């Protein structure tokens, strides 16, 4: 079940996907599809979108979240695992799991994130 979190890129609360949901929406397949289409046709990114590429990703996201997104690129950052815990001061999620301060209010993170690779 998607969880609604503040998205610092969109500047609003957005439905965020779990890893299982992310695999269903499969935006990585969308990226490969766009790259291949652009290589074959020489078109721009906006032309590829107008050709309907990314529509399957948008449809899957809407089916899971109930939110009608119009830009498949926005879905690339609507993934729970990309965000850190909520800020102790403002409640907005930290921008990354390793963030040391809140980019919204500049509060220092209270708990210390574990270093990459463990202990």
C-alpha positions, 0 to 999 in steps of 0.5 A: 500500500503506497504511503503519502509523503512530502516530496521535496521535488514536487513540493507537495504530498505525494503517494510513494511506492514500496519496493514491491509496488516499484517493481510493478510500475517498473519505471526502469523499463520505461527508461530503457524504452525511451532510450531505445525509441530515441536512438531509433528515431532521433527524437527528443524526450518530449517527442517520445512522451507525445508518442505515448512512451511511459503511458504504461508506467503512468497507468500502473502508478495510478492503479496502485496509488489512485493518483493520476500523474501526467509525467512518467519522470516524476514517478522515478523519485516517488519511491519510499526507499529513496527518503530518510526518516521524518525530521524531528523538527518539521516532520518532512522526510529527510531527502535521503536515508543518509541525510544528516540534516533536513533540507526543508528546515535545516534541523540537524538529524538526531539519530545518526545514520548507519554508514554504508555497508553496515556497522 
